[in-house]
Amino acid sequence: MSRGGEMVYIPDDSDFSSFRDQCESLEGWHCRYNKAGVTVWSQGQEESCTVQKIKTRISCKDVPAETLYDVLHDTRYRSKWDSNMIETYDIGRLTVNADVGYYSWKCPSPLKNRDFVTLRSWLPLGNDYMIINYSVKHPKYPPRKDFVRAVSLQTGYLIKANGDGACVLYYLTQVDPRAALGALGAVPTAQGSSTPAPPCPQAMKKIYKAGLKYPEWKRRHDPEYKPWVYPEQNTLPSVSLAELSVQHADSLENIDETGLAEEHLSTSDHEA
């Protein structure tokens, strides 16, 4: 997402419009999974067969779009539904609708766990909502020895209202497989590309179920606190764009785990 590949910037309306178009378009996308209301597509990149985009869609009955939007923003609630998460927290705010945050998650053995530092931005647009991010460097949060620093080139959610009290959730991610075991189950293969594995649809279903349970949970946990909706509630320290730089995978230690990933997938297939 970074313009020119080097400059850190806050996404504008054109970036959100482009992201929405990618989520809703079928051109150039190859369906890899379609079952029980969940669809997964992949899209290779012409300039590089080592980078692919993964897109997932799920229909969420009985969950309003604004509720799912709250679920995806609420870091206090995330531990209730995201069993792969190790730690997540907000580092600082850039504007009323942009911040920098940290997220780490567990990977299947023998792979090392991953973490991200990302610039995240969000935009409510009528009955639809978008949250997008990409990887950045922050001087106070360098790569850790116990994690592989993952690199998100573009990751985000589009939540579209779909009738009364229902919505459709899109998740789109483009990660660099040299330094990532992608969120929601994108596993690097021996060829270096990313293909959706079974955890991808399961993770979408987890978000859906989290949306069903969120209203009751939120009623008991600071129900009026929603800084992503009410910016005046945001007490995070300010972060300057000048403090940040774009995180590239080639500047990180190159850890080749493709063989381990293939071995894990092969073992999983036999067990299934």
C-alpha positions as CSV (number, residue, x, y, z in Angstrom):
1,M,0.0,0.0,0.0
2,S,2.9,2.4,0.6
3,R,3.3,4.8,-2.3
4,G,6.5,4.3,-4.1
5,G,7.3,1.5,-1.6
6,E,9.2,3.8,0.7
7,M,7.0,6.5,2.1
8,V,4.8,5.9,5.1
9,Y,1.4,7.6,4.7
10,I,-2.1,7.5,6.0
11,P,-4.5,5.9,3.5
12,D,-6.9,8.3,1.8
13,D,-10.3,7.9,0.2
14,S,-8.8,6.5,-3.0
15,D,-7.0,3.8,-1.1
16,F,-10.2,2.7,0.7
17,S,-12.1,2.8,-2.7
18,S,-9.4,0.6,-4.2
19,F,-9.6,-1.8,-1.3
20,R,-13.4,-2.0,-1.6
21,D,-13.1,-2.7,-5.3
22,Q,-10.6,-5.6,-4.7
23,C,-12.9,-7.1,-2.2
24,E,-16.0,-7.0,-4.4
25,S,-14.4,-7.8,-7.7
26,L,-14.2,-11.4,-9.0
27,E,-12.0,-10.6,-12.0
28,G,-8.6,-12.3,-11.7
29,W,-9.5,-14.2,-8.6
30,H,-9.5,-18.0,-8.4
31,C,-11.9,-19.7,-6.0
32,R,-10.1,-22.2,-3.7
33,Y,-12.9,-22.9,-1.2
34,N,-16.6,-22.5,-1.1
35,K,-18.6,-24.2,1.6
36,A,-21.1,-23.4,4.4
37,G,-21.3,-19.7,3.6
38,V,-17.5,-19.1,3.4
39,T,-15.6,-18.5,0.1
40,V,-11.9,-18.2,-0.3
41,W,-10.1,-16.9,-3.4
42,S,-6.5,-16.3,-4.3
43,Q,-4.8,-14.1,-6.9
44,G,-1.2,-14.4,-8.1
45,Q,0.8,-11.3,-8.9
46,E,2.2,-10.9,-12.4
47,E,5.4,-9.3,-11.3
48,S,6.1,-11.9,-8.7
49,C,4.9,-15.5,-8.3
50,T,6.1,-15.4,-4.7
51,V,3.4,-12.9,-3.5
52,Q,-0.3,-13.7,-3.6
53,K,-3.4,-12.1,-2.3
54,I,-5.9,-14.1,-0.4
55,K,-9.6,-13.0,-0.1
56,T,-12.2,-14.6,2.1
57,R,-15.9,-13.8,2.4
58,I,-18.5,-14.9,4.9
59,S,-22.2,-14.1,5.3
60,C,-23.1,-13.2,8.9
61,K,-26.8,-13.6,9.8
62,D,-28.1,-11.8,12.9
63,V,-24.9,-9.7,13.2
64,P,-25.3,-6.0,12.2
65,A,-22.3,-4.5,10.3
66,E,-21.6,-2.0,13.1
67,T,-21.4,-4.8,15.6
68,L,-18.8,-6.7,13.6
69,Y,-16.9,-3.4,13.1
70,D,-16.8,-3.0,16.9
71,V,-15.6,-6.7,17.3
72,L,-12.6,-6.1,14.9
73,H,-11.6,-2.9,16.7
74,D,-12.1,-4.0,20.3
75,T,-8.7,-5.3,21.5
76,R,-10.1,-6.1,25.0
77,Y,-12.5,-8.5,23.4
78,R,-10.1,-10.2,21.0
79,S,-8.7,-12.7,23.5
80,K,-12.3,-14.0,23.9
81,W,-12.4,-15.3,20.3
82,D,-8.9,-15.2,18.8
83,S,-7.3,-18.4,20.2
84,N,-4.2,-17.9,18.0
85,M,-3.4,-14.5,19.4
86,I,-0.5,-14.2,21.8
87,E,-0.6,-10.4,22.4
88,T,-2.1,-7.3,20.9
89,Y,-2.1,-3.6,21.8
90,D,-2.3,-0.2,20.4
91,I,1.0,1.7,20.3
92,G,-0.1,5.2,19.4
93,R,-2.5,7.3,17.4
94,L,-1.8,9.2,14.2
95,T,-5.2,10.8,13.5
96,V,-8.8,10.3,14.5
97,N,-9.0,7.3,12.2
98,A,-5.4,5.9,12.1
99,D,-3.1,4.3,14.6
100,V,-0.1,2.0,15.0
101,G,-0.5,-1.3,16.7
102,Y,1.2,-4.6,17.6
103,Y,-0.1,-8.1,17.1
104,S,1.5,-11.5,17.6
105,W,0.1,-15.0,17.1
106,K,0.9,-18.6,17.5
107,C,2.0,-20.8,14.5
108,P,1.8,-24.5,14.3
109,S,4.9,-26.3,15.5
110,P,7.7,-26.5,14.3
111,L,7.3,-23.0,12.9
112,K,8.2,-19.9,14.9
113,N,5.5,-17.6,16.1
114,R,4.9,-14.4,14.1
115,D,4.3,-10.7,14.9
116,F,3.3,-7.5,13.1
117,V,3.7,-3.8,13.7
118,T,1.2,-2.1,11.4
119,L,-0.3,1.2,10.5
120,R,-4.0,0.8,10.6
121,S,-6.7,3.1,9.3
122,W,-10.5,2.8,9.3
123,L,-13.4,4.4,7.5
124,P,-17.2,4.0,8.2
125,L,-19.0,4.7,5.0
126,G,-22.8,4.7,5.4
127,N,-23.8,1.2,6.3
128,D,-20.4,-0.2,5.3
129,Y,-17.1,-0.2,7.2
130,M,-13.5,-0.7,6.2
131,I,-10.3,-1.4,8.3
132,I,-7.0,-1.6,6.4
133,N,-3.3,-1.9,7.4
134,Y,0.2,-2.4,6.2
135,S,3.5,-3.1,8.0
136,V,5.7,-0.3,9.4
137,K,8.9,0.0,11.5
138,H,8.7,1.7,14.8
139,P,12.0,2.4,16.6
140,K,10.7,1.3,20.0
141,Y,9.3,-2.0,18.6
142,P,12.0,-3.7,16.6
143,P,11.8,-7.4,15.6
144,R,12.2,-9.8,18.5
145,K,14.4,-12.9,18.6
146,D,11.5,-15.1,19.7
147,F,9.3,-14.1,16.8
148,V,9.5,-13.9,13.0
149,R,8.5,-10.4,12.0
150,A,5.7,-10.8,9.5
151,V,5.2,-8.3,6.7
152,S,1.7,-7.2,5.6
153,L,1.8,-5.4,2.2
154,Q,-2.0,-4.9,2.5
155,T,-4.5,-6.5,4.9
156,G,-8.0,-5.4,5.8
157,Y,-11.7,-6.0,6.3
158,L,-14.7,-4.8,4.4
159,I,-18.0,-5.2,6.3
160,K,-21.1,-4.6,4.2
161,A,-24.6,-4.3,5.7
162,N,-26.8,-7.0,4.2
163,G,-30.5,-6.4,5.0
164,D,-31.9,-6.0,8.5
165,G,-29.4,-7.0,11.2
166,A,-27.1,-9.0,8.9
167,C,-23.8,-8.3,7.1
168,V,-21.2,-9.7,4.8
169,L,-17.6,-9.7,5.9
170,Y,-14.6,-9.7,3.5
171,Y,-11.0,-10.3,4.6
172,L,-8.3,-9.5,2.1
173,T,-4.6,-10.0,2.8
174,Q,-1.4,-9.6,0.7
175,V,1.6,-10.7,2.8
176,D,5.3,-11.3,1.9
177,P,5.8,-15.1,2.4
178,R,9.5,-14.5,3.0
179,A,8.6,-13.3,6.4
180,A,5.1,-14.4,7.1
181,L,2.8,-17.3,8.0
182,G,-0.2,-15.3,7.0
183,A,-3.0,-14.5,9.4
184,L,-6.1,-16.6,9.0
185,G,-4.2,-19.7,7.8
186,A,-2.2,-18.7,4.7
187,V,0.7,-21.1,4.8
188,P,3.9,-20.7,2.7
189,T,4.4,-23.6,0.3
190,A,7.6,-25.0,-1.1
191,Q,7.2,-22.7,-4.1
192,G,7.1,-19.6,-1.7
193,S,3.6,-18.7,-2.6
194,S,0.7,-18.6,-0.1
195,T,-2.3,-20.9,-0.4
196,P,-5.3,-20.9,1.9
197,A,-5.3,-23.7,4.4
198,P,-8.3,-25.0,6.3
199,P,-7.8,-22.6,9.3
200,C,-8.8,-19.7,7.0
201,P,-12.5,-20.4,6.8
202,Q,-12.5,-21.5,10.4
203,A,-11.1,-18.2,11.5
204,M,-13.8,-16.3,9.6
205,K,-16.4,-18.4,11.4
206,K,-14.8,-17.5,14.7
207,I,-15.2,-13.8,13.9
208,Y,-18.9,-14.4,13.0
209,K,-19.5,-16.2,16.3
210,A,-17.7,-13.4,18.1
211,G,-20.1,-11.0,16.6
212,L,-23.1,-12.9,17.9
213,K,-21.7,-12.9,21.4
214,Y,-20.3,-9.3,21.5
215,P,-23.4,-7.3,22.4
216,E,-23.8,-9.2,25.7
217,W,-20.1,-9.1,26.5
218,K,-19.9,-5.4,25.8
219,R,-22.9,-4.6,28.0
220,R,-20.8,-6.0,30.9
221,H,-17.5,-4.4,29.9
222,D,-17.4,-0.6,29.6
223,P,-20.3,-0.4,27.1
224,E,-19.9,3.3,26.3
225,Y,-16.1,3.0,25.6
226,K,-15.5,2.9,21.8
227,P,-12.6,5.1,20.9
228,W,-12.8,3.9,17.3
229,V,-16.3,5.5,17.1
230,Y,-15.7,8.4,19.6
231,P,-12.2,9.8,19.0
232,E,-12.4,12.0,22.2
233,Q,-12.1,8.7,24.2
234,N,-8.7,7.9,22.7
235,T,-6.0,8.4,25.3
236,L,-3.1,6.9,23.2
237,P,0.1,8.9,22.9
238,S,0.5,10.6,19.5
239,V,2.8,9.1,17.0
240,S,4.4,11.1,14.2
241,L,4.7,9.7,10.7
242,A,8.3,10.8,10.8
243,E,9.0,8.2,13.5
244,L,7.9,5.4,11.1
245,S,9.3,3.7,8.0
246,V,8.0,1.0,5.7
247,Q,8.8,-2.5,6.8
248,H,10.2,-4.6,3.9
249,A,10.7,-8.3,4.2
250,D,14.2,-8.2,2.6
251,S,15.4,-6.0,5.5
252,L,14.6,-8.8,7.9
253,E,16.5,-12.0,8.6
254,N,15.5,-14.5,5.9
255,I,14.2,-17.6,7.7
256,D,13.3,-20.4,5.3
257,E,10.6,-22.5,6.9
258,T,8.9,-23.7,3.7
259,G,10.1,-27.3,4.2
260,L,8.7,-27.3,7.7
261,A,5.4,-25.8,6.5
262,E,5.1,-28.5,3.8
263,E,5.9,-31.2,6.3
264,H,3.3,-29.8,8.7
265,L,0.6,-29.8,5.9
266,S,1.5,-33.3,4.8
267,T,1.2,-34.6,8.4
268,S,-2.1,-32.8,8.8
269,D,-3.4,-34.3,5.6
270,H,-2.5,-37.8,6.8
271,E,-4.2,-37.2,10.2
272,A,-7.3,-36.0,8.5
